């Protein structure tokens, strides 16, 4: 089935309303919008009331015309920052895949606290680790998982680690809660995570890219077979990717968690 088979009618109508308002500088009334998107007046009334409550539209009390709301400004700013970060990451990782002869990927931070692969880069002609576009990582899955845990407040990460038995994917998986807590603390301190065959028979390095509020928006991931990326080279690659992620964070308008949390100097 195609993605269009799963569209929610109310969301489709809301999107149509926002697009319609983007083309009307002076706004549009409820009746005009209902006519433009072919919706009933009752449907449009309920939809606009919801959009107004969420600040996606605003209503001029004098003309009764609706215009785009202030919430879209902040969302647009975040979207622009994320798109720029992805572009910068892609420009950096594509040549790295060729020079390092490793597989690289970009994953974005998902609302459920996980990560999903949105871009991948392979070395030309070399044997490499395959990466599935759309693949998801949870909090206890390899190097990316450690970055996800490190992004949580310390107390919340501690609770997550000790809530249930840690999964053992391979004989190298970290299944002891104290060991995992120490590994996550190390990620917070140095800014990057490694997985030495902990999720599968592959070595990996992951680093976060941060948004304007110091929250992770992307993760850069390097993957290699053990003979391509030996354990002793994980630290060096982690440090390099961390420097790259810091540059992407800065150039895309993001800020490290420490910088974002620092009080403004008047």
Buried (B, 14 or more C-beta within 10 A) or exposed (E): EEEEEEEEEEEEBBEBBBEBBEEBEEBBBBEBBBEBBEBEEEBBEEBBEEBBEEEBBBBEEEEEBBBBBEBBEEEEEBEEBBEBBBBBBBEBBEEBBBEBBBBBBBBBBEEEBBBBBBBBBBBEEEEBBEBEEEBBBBBBBBBBBBBBBBBBEEEEBBEBBEEEEBEEBEEBBBBEBEEBBEBBBBBBEBBBBBBBBBBBEBBBBBBBBBBBEBBBBBBBBBBBBEEBBEEEBBEEBBBBBBEBBBEBBBEBBBBBBEEBEEEEEE
